[in-house]
Amino acid sequence: MLKEFENHLTEKLSVIYDQQEARSIAQLVLMHILKFNRVQLSMNGIRELTMHEITSLEIVLAELLTGRPVQYILGETEFYGCRIKVNENVLIPRPETEELVHWILADQKKNRNEDVAILDICTGSGCIPIVLKKNLHSAKVQGLDISFEALDTAMQNAVLN
């Protein structure tokens, strides 16, 4: 059953993470593999997993136990309501970065500057300019990076979002 496997993942991950973080990572992995949101995950606790799902989950668990970040394993993360692809060529967006974006958006809402231009240097995944452009439609927003691999990831994220 799904709930039993969530408990199994949490128990195994508790070796390297505290209980709450282990549970959170287990839920992220399950939602990703099963393509569920949080509500669907909690509503399907008695659902049986297929062999393919179990195999996929065990492969992810083995990688997690090496200490590799869950975002790199899953290849994505959530940032300010957007799905952002991540890989070893870019940094994983942090909550502090979401806070920075929130400050910029709040400032622009207060000042209502229509001619704003924003340049994100070392854009990485492109999460900052993507979210800013989604929320500041008239702003001129650009991302810059010296890494072609990072720029490729940022372009994928721009198309995705």
C-alpha positions in Angstrom: 0.0 0.0 0.0 1.0 3.6 -0.7 1.0 4.7 3.0 3.1 1.7 4.0 5.7 2.6 1.3 5.7 6.2 2.4 6.6 4.9 5.9 9.2 2.6 4.5 10.9 5.5 2.6 10.7 7.7 5.6 12.3 5.0 7.8 15.1 4.4 5.4 15.7 8.2 4.9 15.8 8.8 8.7 19.3 7.3 8.7 20.6 10.6 7.1 17.7 13.1 7.7 15.7 14.0 10.7 12.2 12.4 10.8 10.3 15.5 9.5 12.7 16.1 6.6 12.7 12.3 5.8 8.9 12.3 5.6 8.9 15.4 3.5 11.4 14.0 1.0 9.5 10.7 0.9 6.3 12.6 0.0 8.0 14.6 -2.7 9.4 11.4 -4.3 6.0 9.7 -4.1 4.2 12.7 -5.6 6.8 12.9 -8.4 6.8 9.2 -9.3 3.0 8.8 -9.0 2.3 12.2 -10.5 0.1 13.1 -7.5 -0.4 16.4 -5.7 -0.4 16.5 -1.9 -4.2 15.9 -1.6 -4.1 12.9 -4.0 -1.2 11.5 -2.0 -3.1 11.7 1.2 -6.4 10.4 -0.3 -4.8 7.3 -1.9 -3.1 5.8 1.2 -4.5 2.3 0.6 -3.8 2.2 -3.1 -1.5 -0.6 -4.2 1.7 0.3 -6.0 2.7 -1.4 -9.3 6.0 -3.2 -9.6 7.2 -0.5 -11.9 6.4 2.2 -9.3 8.1 0.2 -6.6 11.2 -0.3 -8.7 11.3 3.5 -9.6 10.9 4.4 -5.9 13.7 2.0 -4.8 16.0 3.4 -7.5 15.4 7.0 -6.2 15.8 5.8 -2.6 19.2 4.3 -3.4 20.3 7.6 -4.9 18.9 9.6 -1.9 20.9 7.4 0.5 24.1 8.6 -1.1 23.2 12.1 0.0 22.4 13.4 -3.5 19.8 16.2 -3.3 16.3 15.1 -4.1 15.9 18.0 -6.5 18.8 16.7 -8.7 17.4 13.2 -8.5 13.9 14.2 -9.6 15.3 16.8 -12.0 13.0 19.5 -10.8 11.9 21.7 -8.0 9.1 24.1 -7.2 9.9 27.8 -7.1 7.4 30.5 -6.4 4.6 28.4 -7.9 6.6 27.4 -11.0 8.1 24.0 -11.9 11.8 24.6 -12.4 14.1 22.0 -14.0 17.4 21.6 -12.1 20.6 19.6 -12.7 24.2 19.6 -11.6 24.9 22.6 -13.9 22.7 24.9 -11.8 22.2 25.6 -8.1 18.9 24.4 -6.5 16.8 27.5 -5.8 16.6 28.3 -2.1 13.8 29.7 0.0 15.8 32.8 0.5 15.8 33.4 -3.3 12.0 33.1 -3.2 12.0 35.8 -0.5 14.2 38.0 -2.7 11.7 37.6 -5.6 8.8 38.4 -3.2 10.5 41.6 -2.1 11.0 42.7 -5.7 7.4 41.9 -6.6 6.1 43.7 -3.5 8.3 46.7 -4.3 7.1 46.9 -7.9 3.5 46.5 -6.8 4.0 49.5 -4.4 5.9 51.7 -6.9 4.2 50.5 -10.1 7.2 51.3 -12.3 6.1 50.4 -15.9 9.6 50.9 -17.3 11.5 48.5 -15.0 14.4 46.5 -16.4 15.9 43.6 -14.5 19.1 41.7 -15.2 19.8 38.5 -13.3 23.6 37.9 -13.4 24.6 34.2 -12.9 21.0 33.2 -13.6 21.6 29.4 -13.3 18.2 27.7 -13.7 16.6 31.1 -14.7 14.1 30.8 -11.8 14.4 34.5 -10.8 13.8 36.1 -14.2 11.1 33.6 -15.1 9.0 34.3 -12.0 9.6 38.0 -12.3 8.5 38.1 -16.0 5.4 36.0 -15.1 4.4 38.5 -12.5 5.7 41.8 -14.1 4.4 41.5 -17.6 5.6 44.9 -18.8 9.1 44.5 -17.3 12.1 43.9 -19.4 13.7 40.9 -17.7 16.9 39.1 -18.8 19.1 36.4 -17.4 22.9 36.1 -18.0 25.3 33.3 -17.3 28.8 32.2 -18.5 27.8 28.5 -18.4 26.2 27.3 -21.7 24.8 24.3 -19.7 23.1 26.7 -17.2 21.7 28.8 -20.1 20.3 25.7 -21.7 18.6 24.8 -18.5 17.3 28.3 -18.1 15.9 28.3 -21.7 14.1 25.0 -20.9 12.6 26.5 -17.9 11.5 29.6 -19.8 9.7 27.4 -22.3 8.2 25.3 -19.6 6.9 28.3 -17.7 
